[in-house]
Amino acid sequence: MKNVTVIGAGTMGNGIAHVFAQSGFKVNLVDVAQASLDKGLATIAGNLDRMIAKEKITAADKEATLGNITPLLTIEEGAKDADLVVEAATENIDLKLKIFQQLDAVAPAHAVLATNTSSISITKIASVTNRPEQVIGMHFMNPVPMMKLVEIIRGYSTSDEVTSAIMEMSKQLDKIPVEVNDYPGFIANRILMPMINEAIYSLYEGVAGVEEIDQVMKLGMAHPMGPLQLADFIGLDVCLSILEVLYDGFKNPKYAPCPLLVNMVTAGKKGVKSGEGFYDYSTSKKAEKLAKQFAK
């Protein structure tokens, strides 16, 4: 597999395109908006510049990486010669099903169709295609160029051959693939999101403040980032969406999103992306200032 198509030029999509292109793959980066493509390519260039500054790559490496990426505005053009497609669009089931129906119609018969979903059923996504044995999850972690893990999720019908090929390809990206089966939240978010939700409940119930909760987890459990800061970084809307998938999938009240989380998302307080969540990011993205609502 040498020709890779990435659907979506947002945070995850441009990161995925970056690591494939840097590893020598030819990448078509597809997005419906030219502005999103321009922003995605600028982000990749900026990340490569930081790698040059840290002497991890050379200027020639940067040019080669950017030269491996072709921006395109349609799935039809982007996927027509693909060996692998990685969908990294918004975490919305209806949108993903629509994209996979399109991909199934235009991608070559041999192409593997992967999704970067963090929680949506691979089996359900595969069910709208005529190639369910060639549909798999490739859940990269954010920021993609830095994080080593790729969670490889097998759908009900995903073949051994496809799973093996994607595991090996992930290693070519200098990543560490971990194989899991297709159940709500997989492993990463099935464990992470209840922890974040419990941290929000602890705040909601007045057990401790934002900084105190994050400090306990950073200093006591050696987490590099506290759960509330991490929720802001992921996006509170994304956290809510994943918890809803878990709650709907398992019908277990332990996955029910905290009312505080629901209210914050409803109010547009989504974390770093909106400028405010549990922390105020109007002047810095380093969680140095509490959001007004949580300041003492």
JOLINBEL-V985775 format. One record per backbone hydrogen bond with DSSP energy under -0.5 kcal/mol. CO is the residue of the C=O (numbers start at 0). NH is the residue of the N-H. If there is no record, write none. Layout:
# JOLINBEL-V985775
co,nh
CO,NH
CO,NH
This chain:
# JOLINBEL-V985775
co,nh
1,3
1,25
2,82
2,83
3,27
4,6
4,85
5,7
5,29
6,87
9,13
10,14
11,15
12,16
13,17
14,18
15,19
16,20
17,21
18,22
19,24
20,23
24,26
25,3
26,28
26,69
27,5
27,29
28,71
29,7
32,36
33,37
34,38
35,39
36,40
37,41
38,42
39,43
40,44
41,45
42,46
43,47
44,48
45,49
46,50
47,51
48,52
49,53
50,55
50,56
51,54
57,61
58,62
59,63
60,64
61,65
62,66
63,67
64,67
65,68
67,26
68,70
69,28
71,30
73,77
74,78
75,79
78,81
78,107
82,111
83,4
84,86
84,113
85,6
86,115
89,91
91,95
92,96
93,97
94,98
95,99
96,100
97,101
98,102
99,103
100,104
101,105
102,106
107,110
111,84
111,113
112,135
113,86
114,137
118,184
120,124
121,125
122,126
124,127
125,128
130,133
131,134
132,158
133,112
134,154
135,114
136,152
137,139
138,150
142,145
142,146
147,175
148,140
149,151
149,177
150,138
150,152
151,153
151,179
152,136
152,154
153,181
154,157
158,162
159,163
160,164
161,165
162,166
163,167
164,168
165,169
166,170
167,171
168,172
169,172
169,174
170,173
174,176
175,149
177,151
179,153
180,182
182,185
184,188
184,189
186,190
187,191
188,192
190,194
191,195
192,196
193,197
194,198
195,199
196,200
197,201
198,202
199,203
200,204
201,206
201,207
202,205
208,212
209,213
210,214
211,215
212,216
213,217
214,218
214,219
215,219
215,220
216,220
216,222
217,221
225,229
226,230
227,231
228,232
229,233
230,234
231,271
234,238
235,239
236,240
237,241
238,242
239,243
240,244
241,245
242,246
243,247
244,248
245,249
246,250
251,254
252,255
257,260
257,261
258,262
259,263
260,264
261,265
262,266
263,268
264,267
267,269
269,235
270,273
270,274
270,275
271,274
274,280
275,270
277,290
278,276
278,280
288,279
290,293
290,294
291,294
